[in-house]
Amino acid sequence: MPVQTKRIYESYDKKDGVRVLVDRVWPRGVAKDEAKLDYWLKEIGPTNELRKWFDHDPDKYDTFKRKYKEELKTGGQKEALDELKSITKKHKKNVTLLFAAKDEKNNQAKVLKEIIDHVNV
């Protein structure tokens, strides 16, 4: 089963498996007790500088993806990515990466999915 991505605003489904929020900032309008999260890896999200620069502009996505992958190689982001890899292995990829962005194709969850899909379980 491949790792899934889903907007946090979509309804919970048992098929989601382990639900992991990968946004640095808590999503607007979502009550923490209703989010049905298993993990919130806020440190895995892009830095505020990168997030603001990207501003979900599809024309900047390729550059965003490259810069974000570089960020994930160090510090708290690397630790959070290692934790996500561990969660993914533990649950045999029955994981859904949750994000708040309106753009379902150009966001950090898609970058993380690309990385995680290559993790051996």
Secondary structure by P-SEA (a helix, b strand, c coil): ccbbbbbccccccccccbbbbccccccccccccccccccccccccccaaaaaaacccccaaaaaaaaaaaaacccaaaaaaaaaaaaaaaacccbbbbbccccccccaaaaaaaaaaaccc
